[in-house]
């Protein structure tokens, strides 16, 4: 009887470990805050798609330096290509001929962005 309990416990441990490592594999599109890198006086940010929303969902930029928001056109689909940042006066669409949207954050703060239909959402932190 004790052996059976031991076997069941071992099986449970194997199952739990298996599920956990499986989960890790599906988290390829892990969304972590992205701090823009300054290249030739411009803050470069790549905006892509992952887990049914934008990736990154949190973008950190510095005040007073232009930001290039570069669309990952291979992954952004449909209305995710129409981006709205109301507080920063941005309302534009990415396309093959317009893959980059440039704006300069003039004030510190946290501003929300979304696709035109409001399904995709994120925040831009200006520091
Ligand atoms: Cu949308």
Backbone and ligand atoms as CSV (ligand in chain L), in Angstrom:
chain,resi,resn,atom,element,x,y,z
A,1,UNK,N,N,0.838,-1.221,0.000
A,1,UNK,CA,C,0.000,0.000,0.000
A,1,UNK,C,C,0.861,1.256,0.000
A,2,UNK,N,N,1.896,1.247,0.848
A,2,UNK,CA,C,2.783,2.407,0.916
A,2,UNK,C,C,3.503,2.640,-0.411
A,3,UNK,N,N,3.838,1.524,-1.094
A,3,UNK,CA,C,4.523,1.628,-2.390
A,3,UNK,C,C,3.649,2.342,-3.412
A,4,UNK,N,N,2.347,2.018,-3.381
A,4,UNK,CA,C,1.412,2.632,-4.334
A,4,UNK,C,C,1.353,4.144,-4.105
A,5,UNK,N,N,1.267,4.527,-2.837
A,5,UNK,CA,C,1.223,5.962,-2.500
A,5,UNK,C,C,2.500,6.652,-3.000
A,6,UNK,N,N,3.636,5.989,-2.809
A,6,UNK,CA,C,4.915,6.544,-3.244
A,6,UNK,C,C,4.936,6.734,-4.763
A,7,UNK,N,N,4.453,5.698,-5.480
A,7,UNK,CA,C,4.411,5.764,-6.950
A,7,UNK,C,C,3.511,6.912,-7.401
A,8,UNK,N,N,2.355,7.055,-6.764
A,8,UNK,CA,C,1.411,8.125,-7.120
A,8,UNK,C,C,2.054,9.487,-6.868
A,9,UNK,N,N,2.742,9.622,-5.732
A,9,UNK,CA,C,3.390,10.900,-5.411
A,9,UNK,C,C,4.459,11.256,-6.441
A,10,UNK,N,N,5.245,10.236,-6.829
A,10,UNK,CA,C,6.286,10.467,-7.843
A,10,UNK,C,C,5.641,10.909,-9.155
A,11,UNK,N,N,4.535,10.231,-9.526
A,11,UNK,CA,C,3.830,10.595,-10.763
A,11,UNK,C,C,3.331,12.041,-10.709
A,12,UNK,N,N,2.769,12.427,-9.545
A,12,UNK,CA,C,2.260,13.794,-9.379
A,12,UNK,C,C,3.405,14.796,-9.547
A,13,UNK,N,N,4.537,14.497,-8.936
A,13,UNK,CA,C,5.694,15.402,-9.039
A,13,UNK,C,C,6.129,15.534,-10.499
A,14,UNK,N,N,6.174,14.408,-11.222
A,14,UNK,CA,C,6.571,14.447,-12.641
A,14,UNK,C,C,5.576,15.290,-13.444
A,15,UNK,N,N,4.271,15.085,-13.172
A,15,UNK,CA,C,3.231,15.829,-13.891
A,15,UNK,C,C,3.341,17.333,-13.638
A,16,UNK,N,N,3.480,17.689,-12.362
A,16,UNK,CA,C,3.558,19.113,-11.984
A,16,UNK,C,C,4.787,19.759,-12.629
A,17,UNK,N,N,5.924,19.076,-12.553
A,17,UNK,CA,C,7.149,19.609,-13.145
A,17,UNK,C,C,6.977,19.753,-14.654
A,18,UNK,N,N,6.371,18.739,-15.263
A,18,UNK,CA,C,6.136,18.766,-16.708
A,18,UNK,C,C,5.288,19.944,-17.111
A,19,UNK,N,N,4.197,20.194,-16.366
A,19,UNK,CA,C,3.297,21.306,-16.681
A,19,UNK,C,C,4.020,22.638,-16.545
A,20,UNK,N,N,4.837,22.764,-15.498
A,20,UNK,CA,C,5.538,24.020,-15.260
A,20,UNK,C,C,6.506,24.321,-16.398
A,21,UNK,N,N,7.265,23.291,-16.829
A,21,UNK,CA,C,8.230,23.552,-17.901
A,21,UNK,C,C,7.504,23.819,-19.219
A,22,UNK,N,N,6.327,23.189,-19.391
A,22,UNK,CA,C,5.512,23.468,-20.575
A,22,UNK,C,C,5.091,24.925,-20.619
A,23,UNK,N,N,4.642,25.428,-19.470
A,23,UNK,CA,C,4.208,26.819,-19.360
A,23,UNK,C,C,5.334,27.773,-19.767
A,24,UNK,N,N,6.531,27.471,-19.280
A,24,UNK,CA,C,7.681,28.324,-19.591
A,24,UNK,C,C,7.856,28.433,-21.101
A,25,UNK,N,N,7.644,27.303,-21.806
A,25,UNK,CA,C,7.827,27.295,-23.252
A,25,UNK,C,C,6.806,28.174,-23.972
A,26,UNK,N,N,5.598,28.281,-23.410
A,26,UNK,CA,C,4.591,29.102,-24.082
A,26,UNK,C,C,4.800,30.588,-23.785
A,27,UNK,N,N,5.706,30.904,-22.872
A,27,UNK,CA,C,5.939,32.311,-22.529
A,27,UNK,C,C,7.036,32.946,-23.387
A,28,UNK,N,N,7.120,32.526,-24.643
A,28,UNK,CA,C,8.115,33.090,-25.554
A,28,UNK,C,C,7.848,34.578,-25.753
A,29,UNK,N,N,6.546,34.937,-25.767
A,29,UNK,CA,C,6.178,36.327,-25.998
A,29,UNK,C,C,6.085,37.109,-24.691
A,30,UNK,N,N,6.903,36.767,-23.741
A,30,UNK,CA,C,6.933,37.432,-22.438
A,30,UNK,C,C,7.039,38.946,-22.623
A,31,UNK,N,N,6.159,39.656,-21.932
A,31,UNK,CA,C,6.115,41.098,-22.103
A,31,UNK,C,C,6.812,41.802,-20.948
A,32,UNK,N,N,7.960,42.377,-21.223
A,32,UNK,CA,C,8.696,43.086,-20.183
A,32,UNK,C,C,8.799,44.560,-20.579
A,33,UNK,N,N,8.831,45.467,-19.579
A,33,UNK,CA,C,8.980,46.886,-19.900
A,33,UNK,C,C,10.222,47.111,-20.758
A,34,UNK,N,N,10.093,48.001,-21.735
A,34,UNK,CA,C,11.226,48.257,-22.613
A,34,UNK,C,C,11.677,49.700,-22.471
A,35,UNK,N,N,12.947,49.881,-22.138
A,35,UNK,CA,C,13.497,51.226,-22.032
A,35,UNK,C,C,14.199,51.563,-23.341
A,36,UNK,N,N,13.755,52.646,-23.974
A,36,UNK,CA,C,14.286,53.013,-25.288
A,36,UNK,C,C,15.774,53.310,-25.242
A,37,UNK,N,N,16.477,52.916,-26.310
A,37,UNK,CA,C,17.901,53.210,-26.434
A,37,UNK,C,C,18.067,54.430,-27.343
A,38,UNK,N,N,18.956,55.333,-26.940
A,38,UNK,CA,C,19.197,56.526,-27.755
A,38,UNK,C,C,20.256,56.203,-28.811
A,39,UNK,N,N,19.876,56.342,-30.078
A,39,UNK,CA,C,20.792,56.113,-31.195
A,39,UNK,C,C,20.797,57.378,-32.045
A,40,UNK,N,N,21.958,58.024,-32.154
A,40,UNK,CA,C,22.094,59.282,-32.905
A,40,UNK,C,C,21.040,60.316,-32.490
A,41,UNK,N,N,20.848,60.464,-31.193
A,41,UNK,CA,C,19.948,61.498,-30.680
A,41,UNK,C,C,18.472,61.182,-30.787
A,42,UNK,N,N,18.139,59.931,-31.166
A,42,UNK,CA,C,16.734,59.536,-31.262
A,42,UNK,C,C,16.526,58.274,-30.420
A,43,UNK,N,N,15.417,58.213,-29.719
A,43,UNK,CA,C,15.103,57.028,-28.916
A,43,UNK,C,C,14.381,56.002,-29.792
A,44,UNK,N,N,15.007,54.850,-29.970
A,44,UNK,CA,C,14.452,53.838,-30.868
A,44,UNK,C,C,13.650,52.796,-30.085
A,45,UNK,N,N,12.426,52.563,-30.524
A,45,UNK,CA,C,11.562,51.558,-29.898
A,45,UNK,C,C,10.941,50.710,-30.998
A,46,UNK,N,N,11.013,49.389,-30.848
A,46,UNK,CA,C,10.329,48.514,-31.791
A,46,UNK,C,C,9.037,48.051,-31.149
A,47,UNK,N,N,7.942,48.248,-31.859
A,47,UNK,CA,C,6.642,47.845,-31.336
A,47,UNK,C,C,6.168,46.619,-32.104
A,48,UNK,N,N,5.964,45.526,-31.360
A,48,UNK,CA,C,5.555,44.283,-31.994
A,48,UNK,C,C,4.264,43.779,-31.357
A,49,UNK,N,N,4.023,42.495,-31.542
A,49,UNK,CA,C,2.788,41.871,-31.084
A,49,UNK,C,C,3.113,40.628,-30.304
A,50,UNK,N,N,2.367,40.342,-29.254
A,50,UNK,CA,C,2.563,39.106,-28.512
A,50,UNK,C,C,1.462,38.924,-27.500
A,51,UNK,N,N,0.951,37.734,-27.354
A,51,UNK,CA,C,-0.074,37.435,-26.345
A,51,UNK,C,C,-1.292,38.336,-26.495
A,52,UNK,N,N,-1.782,38.499,-27.708
A,52,UNK,CA,C,-3.007,39.238,-27.989
A,52,UNK,C,C,-2.936,40.706,-27.582
A,53,UNK,N,N,-1.734,41.234,-27.540
A,53,UNK,CA,C,-1.592,42.663,-27.253
A,53,UNK,C,C,-0.256,43.113,-27.829
A,54,UNK,N,N,0.004,44.405,-27.650
A,54,UNK,CA,C,1.300,44.913,-28.097
A,54,UNK,C,C,2.422,44.331,-27.251
A,55,UNK,N,N,3.593,44.291,-27.826
A,55,UNK,CA,C,4.808,43.916,-27.101
A,55,UNK,C,C,5.918,44.872,-27.553
A,56,UNK,N,N,6.476,45.680,-26.673
A,56,UNK,CA,C,6.184,45.778,-25.239
A,56,UNK,C,C,4.874,46.511,-24.967
A,57,UNK,N,N,4.332,46.257,-23.776
A,57,UNK,CA,C,3.139,46.988,-23.341
A,57,UNK,C,C,3.523,48.164,-22.465
A,58,UNK,N,N,4.790,48.181,-22.032
A,58,UNK,CA,C,5.269,49.313,-21.239
A,58,UNK,C,C,6.560,49.810,-21.869
A,59,UNK,N,N,6.514,51.049,-22.347
A,59,UNK,CA,C,7.660,51.648,-23.022
A,59,UNK,C,C,8.154,52.809,-22.164
A,60,UNK,N,N,9.451,52.833,-21.892
A,60,UNK,CA,C,10.020,53.891,-21.061
A,60,UNK,C,C,10.902,54.773,-21.938
A,61,UNK,N,N,10.582,56.050,-21.987
A,61,UNK,CA,C,11.360,56.993,-22.803
A,61,UNK,C,C,11.731,58.210,-21.963
A,62,UNK,N,N,12.681,58.993,-22.477
A,62,UNK,CA,C,13.107,60.189,-21.760
A,62,UNK,C,C,12.439,61.419,-22.359
A,63,UNK,N,N,12.169,62.356,-21.472
A,63,UNK,CA,C,11.547,63.621,-21.842
A,63,UNK,C,C,12.454,64.408,-22.792
A,64,UNK,N,N,11.868,65.062,-23.788
A,64,UNK,CA,C,12.592,66.008,-24.630
A,64,UNK,C,C,13.453,65.428,-25.735
A,65,UNK,N,N,13.502,64.118,-25.875
A,65,UNK,CA,C,14.290,63.483,-26.932
A,65,UNK,C,C,13.303,62.791,-27.887
A,66,UNK,N,N,13.442,63.021,-29.221
A,66,UNK,CA,C,12.507,62.393,-30.164
A,66,UNK,C,C,12.478,60.872,-30.020
A,67,UNK,N,N,11.297,60.306,-30.217
A,67,UNK,CA,C,11.106,58.853,-30.136
A,67,UNK,C,C,10.707,58.337,-31.516
A,68,UNK,N,N,11.425,57.336,-31.997
A,68,UNK,CA,C,11.024,56.617,-33.207
A,68,UNK,C,C,10.304,55.351,-32.784
A,69,UNK,N,N,9.021,55.290,-33.059
A,69,UNK,CA,C,8.239,54.087,-32.789
A,69,UNK,C,C,8.219,53.276,-34.083
A,70,UNK,N,N,9.020,52.200,-34.093
A,70,UNK,CA,C,9.177,51.402,-35.313
A,70,UNK,C,C,8.268,50.184,-35.268
A,71,UNK,N,N,7.393,50.059,-36.242
A,71,UNK,CA,C,6.443,48.944,-36.258
A,71,UNK,C,C,7.098,47.672,-36.754
A,72,UNK,N,N,6.807,46.575,-36.071
A,72,UNK,CA,C,7.185,45.253,-36.545
A,72,UNK,C,C,6.052,44.807,-37.485
A,73,UNK,N,N,6.181,45.199,-38.746
A,73,UNK,CA,C,5.077,44.988,-39.701
A,73,UNK,C,C,4.799,43.513,-39.985
A,74,UNK,N,N,5.777,42.645,-39.693
A,74,UNK,CA,C,5.546,41.202,-39.887
A,74,UNK,C,C,4.572,40.648,-38.849
A,75,UNK,N,N,4.472,41.313,-37.699
A,75,UNK,CA,C,3.658,40.772,-36.610
A,75,UNK,C,C,2.422,41.608,-36.300
A,76,UNK,N,N,2.496,42.920,-36.523
A,76,UNK,CA,C,1.335,43.760,-36.231
A,76,UNK,C,C,0.314,43.601,-37.355
A,77,UNK,N,N,-0.918,43.299,-36.992
A,77,UNK,CA,C,-1.958,43.045,-37.981
A,77,UNK,C,C,-3.164,43.954,-37.748
A,78,UNK,N,N,-3.879,44.210,-38.827
A,78,UNK,CA,C,-5.157,44.927,-38.752
A,78,UNK,C,C,-5.057,46.243,-38.013
A,79,UNK,N,N,-6.009,46.446,-37.103
A,79,UNK,CA,C,-6.079,47.739,-36.431
A,79,UNK,C,C,-4.925,47.965,-35.455
A,80,UNK,N,N,-4.136,46.910,-35.179
A,80,UNK,CA,C,-2.948,47.120,-34.336
A,80,UNK,C,C,-1.938,48.051,-35.012
A,81,UNK,N,N,-2.115,48.232,-36.325
A,81,UNK,CA,C,-1.253,49.162,-37.054
A,81,UNK,C,C,-1.703,50.616,-36.913
A,82,UNK,N,N,-2.899,50.815,-36.352
A,82,UNK,CA,C,-3.371,52.177,-36.103
A,82,UNK,C,C,-3.136,52.490,-34.647
A,83,UNK,N,N,-2.233,53.412,-34.408
A,83,UNK,CA,C,-1.850,53.669,-33.021
A,83,UNK,C,C,-2.307,55.048,-32.557
A,84,UNK,N,N,-2.804,55.055,-31.319
A,84,UNK,CA,C,-3.310,56.292,-30.720
A,84,UNK,C,C,-2.594,56.538,-29.398
A,85,UNK,N,N,-2.012,57.722,-29.280
A,85,UNK,CA,C,-1.476,58.156,-27.971
A,85,UNK,C,C,-2.099,59.532,-27.733
A,86,UNK,N,N,-3.323,59.560,-27.224
A,86,UNK,CA,C,-4.075,60.827,-27.149
A,86,UNK,C,C,-3.326,61.954,-26.444
A,87,UNK,N,N,-2.698,61.650,-25.300
A,87,UNK,CA,C,-2.030,62.697,-24.514
A,87,UNK,C,C,-0.807,63.278,-25.216
A,88,UNK,N,N,-0.266,62.544,-26.199
A,88,UNK,CA,C,0.916,63.029,-26.915
A,88,UNK,C,C,0.556,63.475,-28.332
A,89,UNK,N,N,-0.738,63.502,-28.627
A,89,UNK,CA,C,-1.203,63.983,-29.924
A,89,UNK,C,C,-0.857,63.059,-31.079
A,90,UNK,N,N,-0.681,61.765,-30.786
A,90,UNK,CA,C,-0.343,60.813,-31.845
A,90,UNK,C,C,-1.589,60.037,-32.254
A,91,UNK,N,N,-1.890,60.061,-33.530
A,91,UNK,CA,C,-2.994,59.276,-34.084
A,91,UNK,C,C,-2.608,58.958,-35.520
A,92,UNK,N,N,-1.920,57.832,-35.697
A,92,UNK,CA,C,-1.365,57.507,-37.010
A,92,UNK,C,C,-1.460,56.021,-37.294
A,93,UNK,N,N,-1.190,55.666,-38.549
A,93,UNK,CA,C,-1.196,54.257,-38.935
A,93,UNK,C,C,0.143,53.856,-39.522
A,94,UNK,N,N,0.608,52.690,-39.081
A,94,UNK,CA,C,1.824,52.122,-39.661
A,94,UNK,C,C,1.473,51.465,-40.997
A,95,UNK,N,N,2.419,51.526,-41.933
A,95,UNK,CA,C,2.262,50.822,-43.200
A,95,UNK,C,C,3.654,50.579,-43.773
A,96,UNK,N,N,3.725,49.870,-44.890
A,96,UNK,CA,C,5.020,49.617,-45.537
A,96,UNK,C,C,5.728,50.931,-45.851
A,97,UNK,N,N,4.955,51.946,-46.230
A,97,UNK,CA,C,5.560,53.231,-46.581
A,97,UNK,C,C,5.707,54.155,-45.365
A,98,UNK,N,N,5.092,53.773,-44.244
A,98,UNK,CA,C,5.163,54.583,-43.021
A,98,UNK,C,C,5.382,53.667,-41.805
A,99,UNK,N,N,6.557,52.993,-41.771
A,99,UNK,CA,C,6.776,52.020,-40.691
A,99,UNK,C,C,7.209,52.650,-39.368
A,100,UNK,N,N,7.497,53.946,-39.379
A,100,UNK,CA,C,8.003,54.610,-38.180
A,100,UNK,C,C,7.199,55.868,-37.876
A,101,UNK,N,N,6.792,55.991,-36.625
A,101,UNK,CA,C,6.086,57.190,-36.174
A,101,UNK,C,C,6.999,57.902,-35.183
A,102,UNK,N,N,7.212,59.182,-35.414
A,102,UNK,CA,C,8.124,59.948,-34.564
A,102,UNK,C,C,7.352,60.993,-33.765
A,103,UNK,N,N,7.659,61.055,-32.485
A,103,UNK,CA,C,7.086,62.106,-31.637
A,103,UNK,C,C,8.101,62.452,-30.557
A,104,UNK,N,N,7.947,63.639,-29.984
A,104,UNK,CA,C,8.849,64.053,-28.906
A,104,UNK,C,C,8.032,64.277,-27.640
A,105,UNK,N,N,8.257,63.453,-26.610
A,105,UNK,CA,C,7.522,63.664,-25.358
A,105,UNK,C,C,8.021,64.925,-24.649
A,106,UNK,N,N,7.114,65.842,-24.395
A,106,UNK,CA,C,7.523,67.135,-23.824
A,106,UNK,C,C,7.347,67.202,-22.316
A,107,UNK,N,N,6.593,66.272,-21.755
A,107,UNK,CA,C,6.367,66.268,-20.312
A,107,UNK,C,C,6.536,64.872,-19.744
A,108,UNK,N,N,6.996,64.846,-18.487
A,108,UNK,CA,C,7.100,63.560,-17.786
A,108,UNK,C,C,5.700,63.081,-17.419
A,109,UNK,N,N,5.562,61.777,-17.327
A,109,UNK,CA,C,4.274,61.220,-16.919
A,109,UNK,C,C,4.042,59.860,-17.533
A,110,UNK,N,N,2.886,59.296,-17.231
A,110,UNK,CA,C,2.520,57.994,-17.784
A,110,UNK,C,C,1.326,58.198,-18.704
A,111,UNK,N,N,1.497,57.812,-19.957
A,111,UNK,CA,C,0.472,58.038,-20.961
A,111,UNK,C,C,0.074,56.710,-21.599
A,112,UNK,N,N,-1.204,56.542,-21.822
A,112,UNK,CA,C,-1.646,55.275,-22.395
A,112,UNK,C,C,-1.653,55.352,-23.914
A,113,UNK,N,N,-1.398,54.202,-24.543
A,113,UNK,CA,C,-1.555,54.104,-25.985
A,113,UNK,C,C,-2.435,52.907,-26.293
A,114,UNK,N,N,-3.033,52.932,-27.464
A,114,UNK,CA,C,-3.905,51.823,-27.842
A,114,UNK,C,C,-3.999,51.755,-29.357
A,115,UNK,N,N,-4.575,50.665,-29.840
A,115,UNK,CA,C,-4.898,50.602,-31.266
A,115,UNK,C,C,-6.183,51.398,-31.466
A,116,UNK,N,N,-6.567,51.592,-32.715
A,116,UNK,CA,C,-7.708,52.460,-32.995
A,116,UNK,C,C,-9.001,51.939,-32.376
A,117,UNK,N,N,-9.090,50.601,-32.177
A,117,UNK,CA,C,-10.324,50.043,-31.612
A,117,UNK,C,C,-10.213,49.797,-30.112
A,118,UNK,N,N,-9.048,50.058,-29.547
A,118,UNK,CA,C,-8.867,49.927,-28.103
A,118,UNK,C,C,-8.669,48.505,-27.606
A,119,UNK,N,N,-8.392,47.558,-28.514
A,119,UNK,CA,C,-8.145,46.170,-28.080
A,119,UNK,C,C,-6.722,46.039,-27.575
A,120,UNK,N,N,-5.778,46.585,-28.351
A,120,UNK,CA,C,-4.381,46.560,-27.951
A,120,UNK,C,C,-4.108,47.788,-27.109
A,121,UNK,N,N,-3.494,47.575,-25.944
A,121,UNK,CA,C,-3.257,48.699,-25.015
A,121,UNK,C,C,-1.888,48.621,-24.388
A,122,UNK,N,N,-1.361,49.773,-24.009
A,122,UNK,CA,C,-0.102,49.806,-23.295
A,122,UNK,C,C,0.121,51.190,-22.712
A,123,UNK,N,N,1.262,51.354,-22.059
A,123,UNK,CA,C,1.585,52.666,-21.494
A,123,UNK,C,C,2.985,53.102,-21.914
A,124,UNK,N,N,3.115,54.421,-22.032
A,124,UNK,CA,C,4.418,55.027,-22.279
A,124,UNK,C,C,4.768,55.849,-21.053
A,125,UNK,N,N,5.876,55.479,-20.408
A,125,UNK,CA,C,6.335,56.243,-19.239
A,125,UNK,C,C,7.404,57.199,-19.701
A,126,UNK,N,N,7.162,58.485,-19.510
A,126,UNK,CA,C,8.153,59.492,-19.854
A,126,UNK,C,C,8.864,59.892,-18.576
A,127,UNK,N,N,10.202,59.669,-18.550
A,127,UNK,CA,C,10.951,59.942,-17.316
A,127,UNK,C,C,11.959,61.075,-17.539
L,1,CU,CU,CU,-7.497,47.000,-32.370
